[in-house]
Amino acid sequence: MKITFKYIALKIFTCFFIFLTLLYLPIIIYANDTEMQETSSDDFNQLYHNALLETSSDVNSPMTINARSCIVLDRLSHNIIYGKNEKNRVKMASTTKIMTAIVVLENTSSLDKTINVSKKAANTGGSRLGLKTNDKITIRDLMYGLMLCSGNDAAVCLAESIGGSIPEFANLMNAKAKELGLTNTHFESPHGLDSSEHYTTAYELALIADYALKNTTFLNIVGTKNYTVTINGYPKTISNTNELLGNLNGVYGIKTGFTNGANRCLVTACKRGNMDIICVVLGCDTKNFRTQDSIKLIEYAFKNFEYYNIKEFASQFILNWQKENPDFFTIEKGNSNNIELFIDFSNCETSTIPIQKNLIDDIEASLSLTSYLNAPIHQGDLIGNLDISSKGVPIASFQILSDRTIEKNNILDYMINFFRSYPNQIESTLW
């Protein structure tokens, strides 16, 4: 056979192409949650020890946080305990699957329905449950494969089952995000592999997690360390990729994530005593940084914060103030000077909020009111502000409203007031 230059060039090109494919194949395959092995007890203890060294009981002591963005959110009040770039739009990797799971749970009639795995789902790259074309598996087992071993194949299988296609399922995810009032979150897939219009913020991801954890089925799944799924009638045991679950006191979920664009991510739910928090770290450089950052933030929250009944404090302050200042208001041209103050708690979801422990003994309130008002005044009208702080640190601010309507005097009111005061005027004239 005659060997031509064209033939040699084609062979060289083919070899070069195969070389590049083999070079980048690991990146393509391991683009999501590659750390399938569990963190050993010794390794975790070392990471925990290192994290504690940088976690001070002094709230003003700075912590080194590797994550590009993070948040600690109190589940009771939705107050932010700690934040770093928490409202910046970022990639979220497999933490996407929190929303995937809740959309599935809210749109399926039975978790025991058997699904036939499509070729598209079976060929999905990244972290996998290990599904093959035409495998048979229940939605329940797919959910465990989705949340424990972060199976992208399970994510696509669920999306096709519930939405009919990935784009249609993404529409359901975005509709749910809108329903939750999220303005900086958008989904393009059920698995979270990098794409330009697939993003969230640490803050909004924490809100998604908080919502999802209210679903008891979801709560049970993400709190499971090991589980045995059944594929085609054969058992397969899978483990949770969340390295904090079972290792850190109080942790009960929820999801890891990794892509080249998002780096290492982790959403954690942790409860100790009556305090329940969600910690989100996004964009960590390594898995160890992800673990240490999460430990630091969780320990920081429980060391430095406790619940305080802010509504009770504010209500008692206003009650005392009104007793001490019964004639404070003058209502110009009003048929009454009798105003009762009403605190608008609409921006405060609960009575108790987390407050820095070192501030509680010095909490004080400042009331800003105008004593001269013009009638008419309507029920719900803004008449002042109540600011609560401690040692110069703002804690809460509430609007003060009128609890009643005070009408403007009419001619009849003027006549009644005149005749009421007339005897007193005559008496003072005679004397």
C-alpha positions in Angstrom: 0.0 0.0 0.0 1.3 3.4 -1.0 1.8 5.6 2.0 1.0 9.2 1.2 1.6 12.4 3.1 -2.1 12.8 3.4 -2.4 9.4 5.0 0.4 10.1 7.5 -1.1 13.5 8.4 -4.5 11.8 9.0 -2.9 9.2 11.3 -1.1 11.9 13.3 -4.3 14.0 13.6 -6.2 10.9 14.8 -3.6 10.0 17.4 -3.5 13.6 18.6 -7.3 13.7 18.9 -7.3 10.4 20.9 -4.6 11.8 23.1 -6.7 15.0 23.9 -9.8 12.9 24.5 -8.0 10.7 27.0 -6.4 13.8 28.6 -9.7 15.6 29.2 -11.9 12.5 29.8 -11.4 12.6 33.6 -12.5 16.2 33.6 -15.6 15.4 31.7 -16.5 12.3 33.7 -15.6 13.8 37.1 -17.3 17.1 36.7 -19.6 16.6 39.6 -19.1 15.3 43.2 -16.0 13.2 42.6 -15.3 12.6 46.3 -17.4 9.4 46.6 -15.2 7.9 49.3 -16.2 8.7 52.8 -14.0 10.9 55.0 -12.3 8.7 57.6 -12.8 9.5 61.3 -9.2 10.4 61.8 -9.2 12.7 58.8 -12.4 14.4 60.0 -11.1 14.8 63.5 -8.0 16.5 62.2 -10.1 18.9 60.0 -12.4 19.6 63.0 -9.4 20.4 65.2 -7.9 22.7 62.6 -11.3 24.5 62.2 -11.8 25.0 65.9 -8.4 26.7 66.2 -9.8 29.5 63.9 -13.3 29.6 65.5 -13.3 32.2 68.3 -15.9 32.7 71.0 -15.3 36.4 70.3 -17.7 37.4 67.6 -15.4 40.3 66.5 -12.5 38.0 65.9 -12.0 37.5 62.1 -12.3 34.0 60.6 -10.5 32.9 57.4 -13.1 31.5 55.0 -11.9 30.0 51.8 -15.4 29.8 50.2 -16.1 32.5 47.6 -19.6 33.0 49.1 -21.2 31.6 52.2 -24.0 32.1 54.7 -25.3 30.9 58.0 -29.1 31.3 58.1 -31.3 30.9 61.2 -34.2 28.7 60.2 -36.6 30.1 62.8 -36.3 33.8 61.9 -34.5 33.6 58.6 -32.0 36.1 60.0 -28.5 36.0 58.6 -26.0 35.1 61.3 -23.0 35.3 59.1 -22.5 36.1 55.4 -19.8 36.6 52.8 -20.9 37.6 49.3 -24.1 35.8 50.2 -26.2 37.6 47.6 -23.7 37.2 44.7 -24.8 35.1 41.8 -22.7 31.9 41.5 -22.8 28.4 40.1 -24.2 25.8 42.5 -23.2 22.4 41.1 -25.1 19.4 42.6 -26.7 21.5 45.3 -29.1 22.1 42.5 -30.5 18.7 43.4 -32.2 20.1 46.5 -34.6 21.9 44.2 -34.8 18.8 41.9 -35.9 16.7 44.8 -38.5 19.0 46.1 -40.0 19.4 42.6 -40.2 15.7 42.2 -41.8 15.2 45.6 -44.4 17.8 44.9 -45.3 16.5 41.5 -45.3 12.7 41.8 -48.3 10.6 42.7 -46.3 7.7 44.1 -42.6 7.2 45.1 -43.1 3.5 44.4 -43.7 3.9 40.7 -41.2 2.0 38.6 -39.3 4.0 35.9 -37.6 2.7 32.8 -34.2 4.4 32.4 -33.8 6.2 29.1 -30.6 6.2 27.0 -30.2 9.9 27.6 -30.3 9.4 31.4 -28.0 6.4 31.3 -25.4 8.3 29.3 -25.3 11.4 31.6 -21.8 12.1 32.8 -20.4 13.2 36.1 -21.3 11.5 39.4 -23.6 8.6 38.8 -25.8 6.1 40.5 -24.8 3.7 37.8 -27.9 3.3 35.7 -28.0 1.7 32.2 -30.4 2.0 29.4 -33.7 0.2 30.1 -32.9 -0.4 33.8 -35.9 -0.5 36.0 -35.9 1.4 39.3 -38.5 3.2 41.5 -38.8 6.9 42.0 -38.0 6.4 45.7 -34.7 4.7 44.9 -33.9 7.4 42.3 -34.4 10.0 45.0 -31.9 8.3 47.2 -29.5 8.0 44.3 -30.0 11.7 43.6 -29.4 13.0 47.1 -26.9 10.4 48.6 -24.4 9.6 45.8 -25.5 12.7 43.7 -26.4 10.7 40.6 -26.7 12.8 37.5 -28.2 9.8 35.7 -30.8 9.7 38.5 -31.5 13.4 38.1 -32.2 13.1 34.4 -34.3 10.0 34.9 -36.4 11.9 37.4 -36.7 15.0 35.3 -37.9 13.0 32.3 -40.4 11.1 34.4 -41.9 14.2 36.0 -41.4 16.9 33.3 -41.2 14.9 30.2 -37.9 16.5 29.3 -35.0 18.4 30.9 -36.2 21.8 29.6 -39.8 21.2 30.8 -38.5 20.1 34.2 -36.3 23.1 34.4 -39.4 25.2 33.9 -41.0 23.5 36.9 -37.9 24.3 38.9 -37.9 28.0 37.9 -41.7 28.2 38.6 -41.0 26.9 42.1 -38.2 29.4 42.6 -40.5 32.2 41.6 -43.2 30.9 44.0 -40.6 31.0 46.8 -39.8 34.7 45.9 -36.3 34.0 44.6 -35.0 36.7 42.2 -31.4 35.6 41.8 -31.9 31.9 41.0 -32.3 30.2 37.7 -32.2 26.6 36.6 -31.3 25.0 33.3 -30.9 21.4 34.4 -31.8 18.9 37.3 -28.2 18.0 38.0 -26.3 21.3 38.1 -23.5 20.7 35.6 -22.0 24.1 34.6 -24.1 26.2 32.2 -24.2 30.0 31.7 -27.8 30.5 32.9 -27.7 28.1 35.8 -27.0 30.0 39.1 -28.2 31.0 42.5 -26.8 32.8 45.6 -25.8 31.4 49.0 -28.7 33.3 50.5 -31.3 32.0 48.1 -29.9 28.5 48.2 -30.3 28.5 52.0 -33.9 29.5 51.6 -34.4 26.6 49.1 -32.9 24.3 51.6 -35.0 25.6 54.4 -38.2 25.0 52.3 -37.1 21.5 51.3 -36.4 20.4 54.8 -40.0 21.1 55.8 -40.9 18.0 53.6 -40.6 15.0 55.9 -39.7 12.6 53.0 -36.9 14.9 51.8 -35.7 15.3 55.4 -35.5 11.5 55.9 -33.6 11.0 52.6 -30.9 13.7 53.2 -30.4 12.4 56.8 -29.6 8.9 55.6 -26.0 7.8 55.7 -26.3 4.6 53.7 -29.1 3.1 51.7 -29.7 0.1 49.5 -31.4 0.8 46.2 -32.8 -1.9 43.9 -32.0 -1.9 40.2 -33.6 -4.6 38.0 -34.4 -6.5 41.2 -30.7 -6.4 42.4 -29.6 -4.6 45.5 -26.9 -1.9 45.5 -25.7 0.0 48.6 -24.9 3.7 48.3 -23.4 6.2 50.7 -24.0 9.8 51.4 -21.3 12.2 50.1 -22.0 14.7 52.9 -18.8 14.3 55.1 -20.4 16.2 58.0 -23.4 13.8 58.4 -22.7 11.5 61.2 -19.4 13.3 62.1 -20.4 16.8 63.4 -22.8 17.2 66.3 -26.3 18.1 65.2 -25.9 17.8 61.5 -28.9 16.2 59.8 -28.4 17.0 56.1 -28.3 18.0 53.3 -26.2 18.2 50.0 -22.7 18.3 48.5 -21.7 19.7 45.1 -18.7 20.0 42.8 -18.1 21.2 39.2 -15.0 22.9 37.7 -17.0 26.1 37.5 -18.6 26.0 40.9 -15.7 24.3 42.8 -16.5 22.5 46.1 -19.9 23.3 47.6 -21.8 22.1 50.7 -25.2 22.9 52.2 -25.5 21.7 55.8 -28.4 21.7 58.2 -27.5 21.6 61.9 -29.6 21.8 65.1 -28.3 22.0 68.7 -30.8 22.6 71.5 -33.5 25.0 70.2 -31.2 26.6 67.6 -31.6 25.4 64.0 -29.3 26.7 61.2 -28.5 26.2 57.6 -24.9 26.7 56.5 -24.0 27.2 52.8 -20.4 27.3 51.5 -19.9 27.8 47.7 -16.7 27.9 45.7 -14.2 26.3 48.0 -10.9 25.4 46.4 -10.7 21.9 47.9 -12.9 19.4 49.8 -10.9 20.0 52.9 -11.5 23.7 52.7 -15.2 22.9 52.2 -15.3 20.8 55.3 -13.3 23.2 57.5 -15.3 26.3 56.3 -18.5 24.5 57.2 -17.3 23.5 60.6 -16.0 27.0 61.4 -19.2 28.7 60.4 -21.4 26.2 62.3 -19.3 26.3 65.5 -19.2 30.1 65.2 -23.0 30.3 65.2 -23.5 28.1 68.2 -20.7 29.6 70.2 -21.7 33.2 69.7 -25.4 33.4 69.3 -28.5 32.5 71.3 -32.2 33.2 70.8 -33.8 36.4 72.3 -37.5 37.3 72.4 -37.2 40.6 70.5 -41.0 41.1 70.2 -41.5 40.8 74.0 -38.7 43.3 74.6 -40.1 45.8 72.1 -43.7 45.4 73.3 -42.8 45.9 76.9 -40.7 49.0 76.1 -43.6 50.7 74.2 -46.1 49.8 77.0 -43.8 51.4 79.6 -43.2 54.4 77.5 -46.9 55.1 77.0 -47.5 54.8 80.7 -44.8 57.4 81.4 -45.9 59.7 78.5 -49.7 59.8 78.6 -50.0 63.4 77.2 -47.2 63.2 74.6 -49.2 63.8 71.5 -51.1 66.8 70.4 -53.3 66.2 67.3 -53.8 69.5 65.5 -57.5 69.9 64.6 -58.2 66.4 65.8 -61.2 65.2 67.7 -58.9 63.4 70.1 -55.4 63.4 71.4 -55.6 59.8 72.5 -53.2 57.8 70.3 -52.2 54.2 71.1 -48.9 53.0 69.6 -48.8 49.9 67.5 -45.6 48.1 66.6 -45.4 46.7 63.0 -43.8 43.3 63.4 -44.5 42.3 59.8 -40.8 42.2 58.9 -40.1 40.0 61.9 -41.1 36.4 61.2 -40.9 35.1 64.8 -40.8 36.4 68.3 -37.3 35.1 68.9 -34.2 36.0 66.8 -30.5 35.0 67.2 -28.5 37.7 68.9 -24.8 37.8 69.8 -24.5 36.5 73.4 -22.2 39.4 74.5 -24.9 41.9 73.4 -27.9 40.6 75.3 -27.3 42.3 78.7 -26.9 45.7 77.0 -29.9 45.8 74.7 -31.6 49.2 74.6 -34.3 50.9 72.5 -34.6 54.3 70.9 -38.0 55.7 70.0 -38.4 58.4 67.3 -41.8 60.1 67.4 -43.2 63.5 66.5 -45.4 64.9 69.3 -47.4 67.3 67.1 -49.5 65.6 64.4 -52.2 66.9 62.0 -55.6 65.3 61.8 -56.9 63.2 60.2 -54.8 60.2 61.3 -55.8 56.8 60.1 -55.3 53.4 61.7 -52.0 52.0 60.4 -50.5 55.4 59.6 -46.7 55.6 60.3 -46.0 57.9 63.2 -42.5 56.9 64.2 -39.7 54.3 64.5 -38.3 52.0 67.2 -34.7 51.1 66.9 -33.2 48.3 69.1 -29.4 48.0 69.5 -26.6 47.0 71.9 -23.2 48.5 72.2 -23.8 50.4 69.0 -24.7 47.2 67.1 -28.1 47.4 65.4 -30.3 44.5 66.2 -33.8 45.3 64.9 -35.9 48.2 63.7 -39.7 48.5 63.7 -42.1 51.0 62.4 -44.6 52.5 64.9 -48.1 52.9 63.7 -51.3 54.4 65.0 -53.7 51.7 66.2 -56.8 53.9 65.6 -58.3 56.6 63.4 -58.6 60.2 64.7 -60.8 62.3 62.5 -60.4 66.0 61.8 -62.7 68.2 63.8 -65.9 69.3 62.0 -68.2 72.3 62.9 -70.2 70.2 65.3 -67.0 69.1 67.1 -65.9 72.8 67.4 -69.3 73.7 68.9 -69.3 70.9 71.4 -65.7 71.7 72.5 -66.7 75.4 72.8 -69.7 74.8 75.0 -67.7 72.3 77.1 -65.1 74.9 77.8 -67.5 77.9 78.1 -68.3 77.5 81.8 -64.6 77.5 82.6 -64.1 80.6 80.6 -66.9 82.5 82.5 -65.5 81.3 85.8 -62.0 82.5 85.0 -63.5 85.9 83.8 -65.5 86.4 87.0 -62.5 85.7 89.2 
